[in-house]
Amino acid sequence: MARNLYHPFGATLAIISLLIFTNISLANDLPQLTKQAESGDIQSQITLADMYYSGKGLAAPEMEKAAYWYKKLADNEFAQAQLALALMYIKGEGVDKNDQEGVRWLKRAADQKLASAQYILGIAYENGHGTAVDLNQAYMWYEVAAALQHPEAISSREELAKKLTKQDIEKAEQLANEWWLQHHH
């Protein structure tokens, strides 16, 4: 059974919105918030991206503006924004639907040790979303995310192992070890 590629997004938005200003009216402060974000203030960029995505303080969500601010954050290596942008590409929210671009952003977030991105990348490889089906890569990404204690990755790795040969699992584990050696910093 294919796992839902979009489920972890809600948790990501909760992380991204951690810095949201709950004691002010965002709509009233939108010009000031935008000015701060445009000057490079990361907290303001996060708040705007989340606000535009969720519609909080607005009449309705504004996905194109959300994508704009997530992209700014993602270009500056903010892993949670890379994940959010990846999922926007995969779902076609605020940007043209483009699974390959979504996978590209997932890889960038995964390379920063964001377990939820690694898990979703495993799903992408297992099911061929934005990439060719590659069960060794899927297992490898589940293995990496599992090492970071991602519970769904642990169970997905166990389920996928039932479909793989011992040699495939060994190869995938070697890929995971190589990934850790390259990203140990």
Secondary structure, DSSP 4 states (H G I P E B T S, - for coil): -PPPSSTTHHHHHHHHGGG--TTS-TTTTHHHHHHHHHTT-HHHHHHHHHHHHH-TTSSS--HHHHHHHHHHHHHTT-HHHHHHHHHHHHHTSSS---HHHHHHHHHHHHTTT-HHHHHHHHHHHHHTSSS---HHHHHHHHHHHHHTT-HHHHHHHHHHHTTS-HHHHHHHHHHHHHHHHHT--
